[in-house]
Amino acid sequence: MFSQIKNTDLILAPMAGITDMPFRKICGRFGADITVTEMVSARGLVEGSEKSFRLLYIDEDEKRTGIQIFGNDPQVMAKAAKIVSRYRPEFIDINAGCPAKKVVKNGSGGGLLSDLDNFENVLKAVVENSGVPVTCKTRIGFADDYSDEIIDVIYEAGIRKIAIHGRTVKMGFKGVANYDWCKYIDKFPDVKFVLNGDIDSSQRAMELIERYPESNIMIGRGALGNPFIFEKIKKAMRGEPASDLSYEIWFDTIKEHYDLMLKYYGDYGLILMRKHVGWYLNGMHDSKRIKDFIFRSNNYEEIIEVLRQYDRD
Ligand SMILES: Cc1cc2nc3c(=O)[nH]c(=O)nc-3n(C[C@H](O)[C@H](O)[C@H](O)COP(=O)(O)O)c2cc1C
């Protein structure tokens, strides 16, 4: 039906505090073909920060997982690329989009887009020192849209896979993602572009997949509490009818997510899991009562029992 689709890889967007090993595995189970770690500070790695090194961990049975780094200093980024390459990720991704104030004010993340000369040096430093393919995830501009220039800079640095979130850095997460930049896709037949921003349903994904069949789709917030979205899109791509999510799969997924969180973080995993379970419960009947209970409990068995008995219909 969609024989024109050349590459069906679905990608889980990197999200700080969210795309850790447990969540990447859960999304992988439902069809995310490629996942990316949370962003890791290049300086943190070079200075030996334990917290930064912990973020590099990729489990043996994970799928194709890349490690995302951020920074503004070409030399530090070069050293970080060497360190990260030793972990043999599928690729190293350069963050050129993070809008957080403390990141941007250092000229890192989205801040890279306000100085394209330094941006180019950063990109080249990583490409020259990486032992694995390098990709870049960026936005359409800092305060306005100059995506054509940004793509040129990334291309000139030798990068052939570019993810673009269709907002400016200044927009943060407000407004609507703008896909005008896609008009440049055909200019670069040797680049794999990744479309990102506000893809929160299989319908929206299919609109973009049909329109840009050579590109990949990347999903962030649409996967929160909803790793099932990848399977829904995969089904739509095969032309199969959508089916309702069963209570069993919903419950088993949350339980597995809890188990992975405990395995990875110890008891602290119960606390970190609260936000995820809040998302899993979003929009469900009587969910406030269940959330209130779970957010107060530190007892795994008790939480699982409450979820087991919860009839979401
Ligand atoms: C909580 C949160 C954390 C994020 N952390 C990162 C990050 O570490 N690196 C990055 O490149 N983008 C990060 N993003 C941006 C997402 O990867 C994505 O570009 C953005 O959310 C738009 O896609 P969406 O509409 O599918 O969520 C983050 C987004 C959210 C909501």
The ligand as an SDF file (V2000), in Angstrom:
LIG
                    3D

 31 33  0  0  0  0  0  0  0  0999 V2000
   11.1960   16.5910   28.9180 C   0  0  0  0  0  0  0  0  0  0  0  0
   11.9330   16.7700   27.6170 C   0  0  0  0  0  0  0  0  0  0  0  0
   13.2980   16.5880   27.5740 C   0  0  0  0  0  0  0  0  0  0  0  0
   13.9860   16.7640   26.3620 C   0  0  0  0  0  0  0  0  0  0  0  0
   15.3270   16.5280   26.3220 N   0  0  0  0  0  0  0  0  0  0  0  0
   15.9870   16.5890   25.1380 C   0  0  0  0  0  0  0  0  0  0  0  0
   17.3580   16.2110   25.0270 C   0  0  0  0  0  0  0  0  0  0  0  0
   18.0050   15.7810   25.9960 O   0  0  0  0  0  0  0  0  0  0  0  0
   17.9460   16.3230   23.7970 N   0  0  0  0  0  0  0  0  0  0  0  0
   17.2670   16.7730   22.6980 C   0  0  0  0  0  0  0  0  0  0  0  0
   17.8350   16.8490   21.6090 O   0  0  0  0  0  0  0  0  0  0  0  0
   15.9620   17.1180   22.7750 N   0  0  0  0  0  0  0  0  0  0  0  0
   15.3240   17.0140   23.9600 C   0  0  0  0  0  0  0  0  0  0  0  0
   13.9810   17.2900   23.9980 N   0  0  0  0  0  0  0  0  0  0  0  0
   13.2730   17.6630   22.7580 C   0  0  0  0  0  0  0  0  0  0  0  0
   12.6810   16.4200   22.0780 C   0  0  0  0  0  0  0  0  0  0  0  0
   13.6920   15.5270   21.6790 O   0  0  0  0  0  0  0  0  0  0  0  0
   11.8530   16.8180   20.8420 C   0  0  0  0  0  0  0  0  0  0  0  0
   12.6970   17.4560   19.9190 O   0  0  0  0  0  0  0  0  0  0  0  0
   10.7020   17.7630   21.1870 C   0  0  0  0  0  0  0  0  0  0  0  0
   10.0210   17.3510   22.3400 O   0  0  0  0  0  0  0  0  0  0  0  0
    9.7150   17.8580   20.0140 C   0  0  0  0  0  0  0  0  0  0  0  0
    9.2240   16.6020   19.6670 O   0  0  0  0  0  0  0  0  0  0  0  0
    7.7800   16.0740   20.2020 P   0  0  0  0  0  0  0  0  0  0  0  0
    6.7740   17.0980   19.8200 O   0  0  0  0  0  0  0  0  0  0  0  0
    7.6070   14.7450   19.5200 O   0  0  0  0  0  0  0  0  0  0  0  0
    7.9150   15.9620   21.7010 O   0  0  0  0  0  0  0  0  0  0  0  0
   13.2900   17.1410   25.1930 C   0  0  0  0  0  0  0  0  0  0  0  0
   11.9070   17.3190   25.2630 C   0  0  0  0  0  0  0  0  0  0  0  0
   11.2200   17.1330   26.4460 C   0  0  0  0  0  0  0  0  0  0  0  0
    9.7260   17.3200   26.4680 C   0  0  0  0  0  0  0  0  0  0  0  0
  1  2  1  0
  2  3  1  0
  2 30  2  0
  3  4  2  0
  4  5  1  0
  4 28  1  0
  5  6  2  0
  6  7  1  0
  6 13  1  0
  7  8  2  0
  7  9  1  0
  9 10  1  0
 10 11  2  0
 10 12  1  0
 12 13  2  0
 13 14  1  0
 14 15  1  0
 14 28  1  0
 15 16  1  0
 16 17  1  0
 16 18  1  0
 18 19  1  0
 18 20  1  0
 20 21  1  0
 20 22  1  0
 22 23  1  0
 23 24  1  0
 24 25  2  0
 24 26  1  0
 24 27  1  0
 28 29  2  0
 29 30  1  0
 30 31  1  0
M  END
$$$$
